């Protein structure tokens, strides 16, 4: 299961939440915001990227750890719960088309992330890119809407993990539908309870997630190919190859494939800690997508090589069923336990990291202030965690397909399409911004990604689109209320602050006297 990056934060020390300054986006900055129309700063002098970022982080993450970090966020429990779903819409080996096309769209979109992340190498990811790009036209609307969408998208992603764990528990104990919902809510309560403490570091859990994912996936792949039947794996049922049937299933299949690829942008959320972002980010994104695509294809084909397609698509614990078929129940029990551990580690790190985004946005004067409060004694964002935990528990009563379709529709509309627009805006509005990496063949990858996102969006189905429209409408109303309270656009001045141009100009001003001396 893909999870929200644990490091996707705007540094909390950059704001002072108790000081009321409604007309400023970042009250602690040394340089004030400038009204719309003000000139930009000068570009920074060229040179090597420092080993310490402007915000004090050490740039220590190279290509291999960056790629591994992406892959650990991408896989999780995802393929163990979604392979039956993609087989249901792209029957048998046709699912290969879903994984490959999904990877192509992810790579094209990943190049959008790479340019934005290399030009603005800081924590915050989409929040920062949308803020910097759309400030010229819509004030703080887009970063607000991104945080608003996160309040629903992240719990939806977490709920897929809760449902996945519950389904795999069904391998040991049969449960009625009502009991499965209660157990999923119980997993949510347990996760929030374990996070209700000081969390100095989630590094140990992240390592557990990575190791558990590699071991679990490796066992399933080795097991299935030890008893592999090519005839069974590549048998196409009658009627599946008809153009109408394939076209109808491709959109729904891509929704599932993209859900499983989510996380390829994790390194962009850690821009302050990446060595040479212009070189490492694009390579880590592309390598992680290609690596995970190979894992998914190997698992999908391997499972089809030991289970009939009907059995695979109707299985609630397909990994366990595949291991039972090849190595018997003892091996299946071991793999099921590993899947449960991997899934829990994923929801733990995901909910922990994502709860920091509304908190930091509130501290940065970009969201409702109560979300910016810390627990008085344990010092963690308890309001944000409670809200996300509550929505996760509620979403656990929905079906897996409904949840995936809804979260993909929400993510595409605000985040992915929004970032493609932000990249285009920033190329026009900030041509002097230092860009260590520029998108290859621009704007071709952006256009391919945009077409892909629109196609996948319609493939999510009308029910998911309605959820997106309702949540977006509520978000717009919430923004108007917040903007009125904060006296910002459209109820106040539209403030422009080209943060990264200003930082580059300030850095150049500091370098010149040293060179002159």
C-alpha positions in Angstrom: 0.0 0.0 0.0 1.4 3.4 -0.9 1.6 5.8 2.0 2.2 9.5 2.4 5.8 10.4 2.8 6.8 10.7 6.3 9.1 13.6 5.5 6.5 15.6 3.5 6.6 18.5 5.9 7.0 22.2 6.0 9.5 22.8 8.8 7.6 23.7 11.9 10.3 26.0 13.2 9.6 28.4 10.3 6.5 29.8 12.0 5.2 31.1 15.2 1.6 29.9 15.6 0.6 32.0 18.5 1.4 35.4 16.8 -1.5 36.8 14.8 -0.3 38.2 11.5 -3.1 37.4 9.1 -1.7 39.3 6.2 1.6 37.4 6.0 2.0 33.9 4.7 5.3 33.2 6.6 5.6 35.5 9.6 9.1 34.5 10.6 10.8 35.2 7.3 13.4 37.9 7.4 12.1 39.4 4.2 8.4 40.5 4.0 5.9 39.4 1.4 5.6 41.7 -1.6 2.4 42.9 -3.2 1.5 41.5 -6.6 3.5 43.1 -9.4 6.7 43.5 -7.5 9.9 42.6 -9.2 11.7 39.3 -8.6 15.1 38.6 -7.1 18.2 37.8 -9.1 19.1 34.3 -9.9 21.8 32.7 -7.8 25.4 32.3 -9.0 26.2 28.9 -10.4 28.1 26.5 -8.4 28.1 23.1 -6.6 25.2 22.2 -4.3 26.3 22.6 -0.7 26.4 19.5 1.6 24.1 21.5 3.9 20.8 22.9 2.6 19.7 26.5 3.2 17.4 25.3 5.9 20.1 23.4 7.8 19.5 19.8 6.6 22.4 17.7 5.6 22.3 16.5 2.0 23.2 12.9 2.7 20.7 10.9 0.6 22.3 9.6 -2.6 20.8 7.7 -5.6 20.6 4.3 -4.1 18.9 5.2 -0.7 16.6 7.7 -2.5 15.5 4.9 -4.9 15.0 2.4 -2.1 13.0 5.0 -0.1 10.7 5.6 -3.1 10.2 1.8 -3.6 9.5 1.2 0.0 6.7 3.8 -0.1 5.4 2.5 -3.4 5.0 -1.2 -2.6 3.9 -1.9 1.0 0.8 -4.1 1.0 -0.6 -2.7 -2.3 -0.1 -5.6 -4.7 -1.3 -8.1 -2.2 -4.7 -6.5 -2.1 -5.0 -5.1 -5.6 -3.9 -7.9 -8.0 -7.4 -9.5 -7.7 -8.9 -6.1 -8.5 -6.9 -5.5 -11.6 -7.5 -9.0 -12.8 -11.2 -8.4 -12.5 -11.1 -5.5 -15.1 -8.1 -6.6 -17.2 -8.5 -10.4 -17.3 -5.5 -12.6 -17.1 -2.3 -11.5 -18.9 -4.0 -8.3 -20.1 -3.2 -6.9 -16.7 0.3 -6.5 -18.0 -0.9 -3.6 -20.1 -2.3 -1.8 -17.0 1.0 -2.1 -15.2 3.1 -1.0 -18.2 0.9 2.0 -19.2 0.6 3.0 -15.5 4.4 3.1 -15.3 4.6 5.2 -18.4 2.2 7.8 -17.0 4.0 7.7 -13.7 7.4 8.3 -15.3 6.1 11.3 -17.3 4.5 12.8 -14.2 7.6 11.9 -12.3 9.6 14.3 -14.5 7.3 17.1 -13.5 8.1 16.3 -9.8 11.8 16.1 -10.7 12.0 19.6 -12.2 9.9 21.2 -9.4 11.8 19.3 -6.7 15.2 20.1 -8.0 14.3 23.8 -8.4 12.8 24.0 -5.0 14.6 21.4 -3.0 12.9 21.7 0.3 10.5 19.8 2.5 6.8 20.2 1.6 6.5 18.8 -1.9 3.3 19.6 -3.6 2.3 22.1 -1.0 5.3 24.3 -1.9 5.0 23.8 -5.6 1.3 24.8 -5.7 2.0 27.7 -3.4 4.8 29.1 -5.5 3.0 28.5 -8.9 -0.6 29.6 -8.2 0.2 32.6 -5.9 0.1 34.9 -9.0 -3.5 34.0 -9.9 -5.3 32.5 -6.9 -3.5 33.6 -3.8 -3.3 30.7 -1.3 -6.2 28.8 -2.7 -4.3 25.9 -4.3 -2.0 25.0 -1.3 -5.1 25.2 0.9 -7.0 22.9 -1.4 -4.1 20.5 -1.4 -4.1 20.3 2.4 -7.9 20.0 2.4 -7.7 17.1 -0.1 -5.0 15.4 2.1 -7.5 15.3 5.0 -9.5 12.9 2.9 -6.9 11.3 0.6 -4.5 10.2 3.3 -7.2 8.5 5.5 -8.5 6.8 2.3 -5.0 5.4 1.6 -4.7 4.3 5.2 -8.1 2.6 5.2 -7.0 0.4 2.3 -4.2 -0.8 4.6 -6.7 -1.5 7.4 -9.0 -3.4 5.0 -6.0 -5.3 3.6 -4.9 -6.4 7.1 -8.4 -7.5 7.9 -8.8 -9.4 4.7 -5.5 -11.3 5.4 -6.6 -12.1 8.9 -9.4 -13.9 7.2 -6.9 -16.5 6.1 -6.8 -17.6 9.8 -10.3 -16.8 10.9 -13.5 -16.5 8.8 -15.3 -13.2 9.7 -18.6 -11.9 8.7 -18.7 -8.6 6.7 -19.8 -6.7 9.8 -17.0 -8.1 11.9 -14.4 -7.3 9.3 -15.5 -3.6 9.4 -15.1 -3.6 13.2 -11.7 -5.2 13.0 -10.6 -2.6 10.4 -11.7 0.2 12.8 -9.9 -1.6 15.6 -6.6 -1.5 13.6 -7.2 2.2 13.1 -7.6 2.8 16.8 -4.5 0.7 17.6 -2.5 2.7 15.0 -3.6 6.1 16.5 -2.9 4.8 20.0 0.6 3.8 19.1 1.2 7.2 17.5 -0.1 9.0 20.6 3.4 9.5 22.0 6.6 11.3 21.3 7.8 10.2 17.9 11.5 11.2 17.7 12.1 9.0 14.6 10.3 6.5 12.5 13.5 5.3 10.9 13.3 1.9 12.5 9.7 1.3 11.3 10.7 2.5 7.8 13.5 0.0 7.7 11.1 -2.7 8.9 8.7 -1.8 6.1 11.5 -2.0 3.5 12.9 -5.3 4.7 9.5 -6.8 5.2 8.4 -5.8 1.7 11.5 -7.2 0.1 11.3 -10.5 1.9 7.6 -10.9 1.4 7.6 -10.1 -2.2 10.7 -12.2 -2.8 9.1 -15.2 -1.2 5.9 -14.9 -3.2 7.8 -14.5 -6.5 10.2 -17.4 -5.8 7.4 -19.6 -4.6 5.2 -19.0 -7.6 7.9 -19.4 -10.2 9.0 -22.7 -8.6 5.7 -24.2 -9.7 5.0 -21.9 -12.7 2.7 -22.9 -15.5 3.1 -20.7 -18.6 0.0 -22.1 -20.2 -2.0 -21.1 -17.1 -0.4 -17.7 -16.8 -0.8 -16.5 -20.4 -4.2 -18.0 -21.1 -6.6 -15.3 -22.3 -10.3 -16.1 -21.6 -12.7 -16.0 -24.6 -13.9 -12.5 -25.4 -11.3 -10.7 -23.3 -9.4 -9.5 -26.4 -12.3 -7.7 -27.9 -11.6 -4.0 -28.4 -14.7 -2.9 -26.4 -14.0 -5.2 -23.5 -10.3 -4.1 -23.3 -11.1 -0.4 -23.7 -13.7 -0.6 -20.9 -11.4 -2.3 -18.5 -8.2 -0.3 -19.2 -9.4 2.9 -17.5 -10.4 1.0 -14.4 -7.2 -1.0 -14.5 -5.0 2.1 -14.7 -6.8 3.5 -11.6 -5.6 0.5 -9.7 -2.1 0.5 -11.3 -1.6 4.2 -10.4 -2.7 3.5 -6.8 0.0 0.9 -6.6 2.7 3.3 -8.1 1.9 6.1 -5.7 5.0 7.1 -3.8 7.4 7.5 -6.7 7.7 11.2 -5.7 8.7 10.6 -2.1 12.2 12.0 -2.7 10.7 15.3 -3.8 9.3 15.7 -0.2 12.8 15.3 1.1 14.5 17.9 -1.1 16.5 19.4 1.7 18.2 16.0 2.3 18.9 14.9 -1.2 22.5 15.1 -2.7 22.6 16.9 -6.0 18.8 17.0 -6.4 19.0 17.8 -10.1 20.8 14.5 -10.7 19.4 12.2 -8.0 15.7 13.1 -8.2 14.9 12.2 -11.8 17.0 9.1 -11.7 15.6 7.9 -8.4 12.0 8.5 -9.7 12.5 6.6 -12.9 14.5 3.7 -11.4 12.0 3.2 -8.6 9.0 3.2 -11.1 10.8 0.7 -13.4 11.9 -1.5 -10.4 8.4 -1.6 -8.9 6.8 -2.3 -12.3 9.1 -5.3 -12.6 8.1 -6.5 -9.1 4.4 -6.1 -9.9 4.7 -7.8 -13.3 6.6 -10.7 -11.7 4.1 -11.1 -8.9 1.1 -10.8 -11.2 2.4 -13.3 -13.8 3.7 -15.6 -11.1 0.3 -15.8 -9.3 -1.5 -16.4 -12.6 1.0 -19.2 -13.2 -0.2 -21.1 -10.1 -3.8 -20.0 -9.6 -6.6 -20.1 -12.2 -7.6 -16.5 -13.1 -11.1 -16.9 -11.6 -9.6 -18.0 -8.3 -7.1 -15.2 -8.3 -9.6 -12.4 -9.0 -12.0 -13.7 -6.3 -9.4 -14.1 -3.6 -9.3 -11.8 -0.6 -5.8 -13.0 0.3 -4.2 -13.8 -3.0 -0.7 -13.9 -1.7 -1.6 -16.5 0.9 -3.6 -18.6 -1.6 -0.7 -18.6 -4.0 1.7 -19.8 -1.3 -0.7 -22.5 -0.2 -0.9 -23.7 -3.8 2.9 -24.0 -4.2 4.5 -24.6 -0.8 1.5 -25.6 1.5 -0.1 -24.0 4.5 3.0 -23.5 6.7 4.7 -21.4 4.1 1.4 -19.5 3.5 1.1 -18.8 7.2 4.6 -17.3 7.3 3.9 -15.1 4.3 0.6 -14.0 5.7 2.2 -12.9 8.9 4.9 -11.0 6.9 2.1 -9.3 4.9 0.4 -8.2 8.1 3.6 -6.8 9.6 4.4 -5.0 6.3 0.9 -3.5 6.1 0.9 -2.3 9.7 4.3 -0.7 9.3 3.1 1.0 6.2 -0.1 2.5 7.9 2.0 3.5 10.9 4.6 5.5 9.0 2.0 6.8 6.6 -0.4 8.2 9.2 2.5 9.5 11.3 4.0 11.5 8.4 0.8 12.7 6.8 -0.6 14.0 10.0 2.3 16.6 9.9 1.1 18.2 6.7 -2.0 20.0 8.0 -0.1 20.8 11.1 2.8 22.5 9.2 0.4 24.2 6.8 -1.4 25.7 9.8 1.9 26.9 11.3 2.7 28.4 7.9 -0.6 30.4 7.9 -2.0 28.3 5.0 -4.7 26.3 6.9 -7.0 26.5 9.9 -5.0 27.4 13.0 -6.2 24.6 15.3 -4.4 22.1 13.2 -1.2 23.9 14.1 -1.4 23.0 17.8 0.9 20.5 19.5 -0.1 18.2 22.3 0.8 20.1 25.5 3.0 17.4 26.9 3.8 14.9 24.2 4.5 17.5 21.5 3.0 16.0 18.4 0.1 17.3 16.2 -2.7 15.6 18.0 -5.6 17.4 16.3 -4.4 16.5 12.9 -3.8 12.9 13.9 -7.3 12.6 15.5 -9.0 14.0 12.4 -7.2 11.7 10.0 -7.7 8.7 12.3 -11.5 9.4 12.5 -11.8 9.7 8.7 -9.8 6.5 8.3 -12.1 4.6 10.6 -15.2 5.8 8.7 -13.6 5.0 5.3 -12.9 1.4 6.5 -16.6 0.7 6.1 -16.4 1.3 2.3 -15.3 -1.2 -0.3 -11.7 -1.3 -1.5 -12.6 -0.4 -5.1 -14.7 2.6 -3.9 -11.9 3.8 -1.8 -9.2 3.5 -4.4 -11.3 5.2 -7.1 -12.2 8.1 -4.8 -8.6 8.8 -3.6 -7.2 8.6 -7.2 -9.9 11.0 -8.4 -9.1 13.5 -5.6 -5.3 13.2 -6.0 -5.4 13.7 -9.8 -7.6 16.8 -9.8 -5.8 18.8 -7.1 -2.3 17.5 -6.9 -1.1 15.9 -10.2 -2.9 18.2 -12.7 -2.3 21.2 -10.4 1.5 20.5 -10.4 1.6 20.2 -14.2 0.0 23.7 -14.4 2.4 25.0 -11.6 5.4 23.8 -13.6 4.2 25.7 -16.7 3.4 28.8 -14.7 6.8 28.9 -13.0 8.6 28.5 -16.3 6.8 31.7 -17.5 6.8 33.7 -14.2 10.2 32.7 -12.9 12.4 32.1 -15.9 15.5 33.0 -13.8 14.8 30.4 -11.2 17.8 28.0 -11.0 16.7 24.7 -12.4 19.4 22.0 -11.9 17.2 19.6 -13.8 14.8 20.6 -16.6 12.2 18.2 -17.9 13.5 16.2 -20.8 11.7 17.1 -24.1 9.5 19.6 -22.3 6.5 19.9 -22.6 6.0 16.4 -24.1 6.1 14.5 -20.8 3.8 17.1 -19.2 1.3 16.7 -22.0 1.4 12.8 -21.9 1.0 12.9 -18.1 -2.0 15.3 -18.4 -3.7 13.2 -21.0 -3.1 10.1 -18.9 -4.5 11.8 -15.7 -7.6 12.9 -17.5 -8.2 9.4 -18.9 -7.6 7.8 -15.5 -9.8 10.4 -13.9 -12.8 9.4 -16.1 -11.9 5.8 -15.5 -12.4 6.2 -11.8 -16.2 6.2 -12.3 -19.0 8.6 -11.7 -19.3 7.7 -8.0 -15.7 8.6 -7.3 -16.0 11.8 -9.4 -19.1 12.8 -7.3 -17.1 12.3 -4.1 -14.3 14.5 -5.6 -16.8 17.2 -6.6 -18.5 17.2 -3.2 -15.2 17.3 -1.2 -13.8 20.0 -3.6 -17.0 22.1 -3.2 -16.7 21.8 0.6 -13.0 22.8 0.4 -13.8 25.9 -1.6 -16.4 27.0 1.0 -13.8 26.2 3.8 -11.2 28.3 1.9 -13.6 31.3 1.8 -14.2 31.0 5.5 -10.5 30.7 6.2 -9.6 33.5 3.8 -12.1 35.8 5.5 -10.7 35.0 8.9 -7.1 35.6 7.7 -8.0 38.7 5.6 -6.2 37.2 2.6 -7.3 37.0 -1.1 -10.1 37.3 -2.1 -10.8 39.3 1.1 -7.5 41.0 1.2 -4.4 41.7 -0.9 -2.9 39.0 -3.1 0.6 38.7 -1.7 3.5 37.4 -3.9 6.7 36.1 -2.4 9.1 34.4 -4.8 10.8 32.6 -2.0 13.4 30.6 -3.9 14.4 33.5 -6.2 14.9 35.7 -3.1 17.0 33.0 -1.4 19.2 32.7 -4.5 19.6 36.4 -4.7 20.5 36.6 -1.0 23.0 33.8 -1.5 24.6 35.6 -4.4 24.9 38.8 -2.3 26.7 36.9 0.4 29.1 35.3 -2.1 30.2 38.5 -3.8 31.9 40.2 -0.8 33.9 37.0 0.0 35.1 36.8 -3.6 36.0 40.5 -3.6 38.0 40.1 -0.3 
